[in-house]
Amino acid sequence: MSIHAVLFDLDGTLHDRAATLRAWLAEHTRQFGLPDTYAPRFLELEDHGYRPKAQVIPQLVQELGLPHDPQTLLDTYAHHVRHAVPMPHAHAVLRELRARGVRVGVVTNGWEDLQRACADRCGLTDLIDDLVISRAIGLSKPDPAIYQLALNRLGVSAQHTWFVGDSPRNDIAGPQAVGLRAAWLPTTHPLQGEAPDVILRDLRDVLGL
């Protein structure tokens, strides 16, 4: 079956969120003189972005007995976007898809200003046709409606479209519920009973879907 479009998740799929956070945490810990245990515990508590930083940072301050105001530390989190980097092979894959006439969309949860800034910083904005952000439209993954909206905006059908993402929770059953085929990129959580149509080794495998 011919492929007319590919929809991608952003964080952990086209955006190397893990590398971005490591770079930000190095700057963050230097700026505030935080202990060596801060960064690894931060990553553990925030669970690839599934737990709000407004919960994570106060817990860290309490656990580590830090003298810092949690809000002051939290306010610097927005600066992590300055360190945003794309996932390996992201640019080459997106360019090749568009060269083949395949439409490219991104569907992501998050705040509109941060996710748009992230896409810009990663050099993705000019390589995609549409960016659907949960906070901008009032829908969040894995609600099937957000994937259908993305299809409608691109003017493509589910049967001719793949969804590519790293989240077992957000990027498999939700897309499949509207007829998309789901390709899973294993960069964050392991599968726990979810059944993607394809498991990718890295983004280059998208070109063989």
C-alpha positions in Angstrom: 0.0 0.0 0.0 1.3 3.4 -0.9 2.3 5.8 1.9 0.9 9.4 1.6 2.0 10.7 5.0 4.0 9.9 8.2 3.0 11.4 11.5 5.7 11.7 14.1 5.8 12.2 17.9 8.3 15.0 18.9 10.0 14.3 22.2 12.0 11.1 22.2 11.3 10.6 18.5 12.4 13.5 16.4 13.8 15.5 19.3 16.5 13.8 21.4 14.9 14.8 24.7 17.4 12.7 26.7 20.4 14.5 25.3 18.7 17.8 25.7 17.9 17.3 29.3 21.4 16.0 30.1 22.9 19.2 28.7 20.4 21.4 30.5 21.0 19.6 33.8 24.7 20.1 33.5 24.2 23.8 33.2 21.5 23.9 35.8 23.6 22.1 38.5 26.6 24.3 37.8 24.4 27.5 38.0 23.0 26.6 41.4 25.8 24.6 42.8 23.6 21.5 43.1 25.0 18.1 44.3 26.1 15.3 41.9 23.0 13.3 42.9 20.6 16.0 41.7 20.7 15.2 37.9 20.3 11.4 38.0 17.5 11.7 40.6 15.8 14.4 38.5 15.8 12.1 35.5 14.4 9.2 37.6 11.6 11.2 39.1 10.5 13.0 35.9 10.2 9.7 34.1 10.8 10.8 30.5 8.5 13.8 31.0 5.5 11.9 32.3 5.7 13.6 35.8 5.4 17.4 36.0 8.5 19.3 37.0 6.3 21.2 39.4 6.2 18.0 41.4 9.7 16.8 40.7 11.7 19.8 41.8 10.0 20.4 45.2 10.5 16.7 45.9 14.2 17.0 45.0 14.7 20.0 47.2 13.1 18.1 50.1 14.9 14.8 49.5 18.3 16.4 49.1 17.9 19.0 51.8 18.7 21.8 49.4 18.6 25.5 50.5 17.1 26.6 47.2 13.6 27.9 46.6 11.9 25.3 44.5 10.2 27.9 42.3 13.5 29.5 41.5 14.8 26.2 40.3 11.6 25.4 38.4 11.6 28.8 36.6 14.8 27.8 34.8 13.3 24.6 33.3 12.1 26.6 30.3 15.8 27.2 29.4 16.2 23.5 28.5 14.9 24.3 25.0 18.2 26.2 24.3 19.9 22.8 24.4 17.4 21.0 22.2 19.0 18.7 19.6 17.4 16.4 17.0 17.4 12.7 17.1 20.1 11.0 15.0 19.0 10.7 11.4 15.9 12.9 11.9 16.9 15.5 9.3 17.9 13.0 6.6 14.8 11.0 7.1 12.4 13.9 6.9 14.2 15.3 3.8 14.0 11.9 2.1 10.3 11.5 2.9 9.4 14.9 1.5 11.6 14.2 -1.6 9.4 11.2 -2.2 6.3 13.4 -1.9 5.3 12.0 1.5 3.5 14.5 3.8 5.1 14.9 7.2 3.3 15.9 10.4 4.2 16.0 14.1 1.7 15.3 16.9 3.0 16.2 20.4 1.7 16.8 23.9 3.0 19.9 25.7 2.9 23.7 25.8 2.7 25.5 22.5 5.5 28.0 22.9 8.0 25.4 24.3 7.2 22.8 21.7 7.4 25.2 18.8 10.7 26.5 20.2 12.0 23.0 20.5 11.1 22.2 16.9 12.8 25.4 15.7 15.9 24.7 17.8 16.1 21.1 16.4 15.9 22.5 12.8 12.6 20.6 12.2 10.2 23.4 11.4 11.1 23.7 7.7 11.1 19.9 7.3 7.5 19.3 8.4 4.2 20.2 6.9 2.2 20.5 10.2 2.7 20.6 13.9 -0.2 19.6 16.2 0.4 20.6 19.9 -2.0 19.4 22.5 -2.2 22.6 24.6 -2.9 24.6 21.4 -5.9 22.5 20.4 -7.4 21.2 23.7 -6.7 17.5 22.9 -3.9 15.3 24.2 -2.4 12.0 23.2 -3.5 9.2 23.4 -7.0 10.6 22.7 -7.7 9.2 19.2 -9.3 12.5 18.3 -5.9 14.2 18.2 -4.5 11.8 15.6 -7.7 12.2 13.5 -7.3 16.0 13.6 -3.7 15.6 12.4 -4.9 13.5 9.5 -7.6 16.0 8.6 -5.1 18.9 8.7 -2.8 17.1 6.3 -5.6 16.0 4.1 -4.6 12.3 4.2 -6.4 9.1 5.2 -5.3 6.8 8.0 -5.0 3.8 5.7 -2.2 5.6 3.8 -0.4 7.0 6.9 2.0 5.7 9.6 2.5 7.0 13.1 6.0 6.9 14.5 6.6 7.4 18.2 8.5 6.2 21.3 5.8 6.1 23.9 4.0 2.8 24.5 1.2 4.8 26.2 0.7 7.5 23.7 2.0 6.4 20.3 0.5 2.9 19.7 -3.1 2.2 20.7 -4.3 5.8 20.2 -3.1 6.0 16.5 -4.3 2.5 15.8 -7.8 3.4 17.1 -8.3 5.7 14.1 -6.8 3.2 11.6 -3.2 4.4 11.6 -0.4 1.8 11.6 2.0 2.4 14.5 5.8 2.2 14.3 7.5 2.2 17.7 10.9 3.7 18.3 12.3 2.2 21.6 14.0 5.2 23.2 12.2 5.5 26.5 9.7 3.1 28.2 9.6 -0.6 27.3 6.4 -2.2 25.9 4.0 -3.6 28.4 1.5 -5.5 26.3 1.2 -2.8 23.6 1.3 -4.2 20.0 2.9 -1.8 17.5 2.7 -2.8 13.9 6.5 -2.4 13.5 9.4 -1.9 15.9 12.1 0.4 14.5 15.8 0.1 15.2 16.3 3.8 14.5 14.6 6.5 12.4 16.2 5.3 9.2 13.8 2.3 9.3 11.0 4.7 8.6 12.1 4.9 5.0 11.4 1.2 4.6 7.9 1.2 6.0 
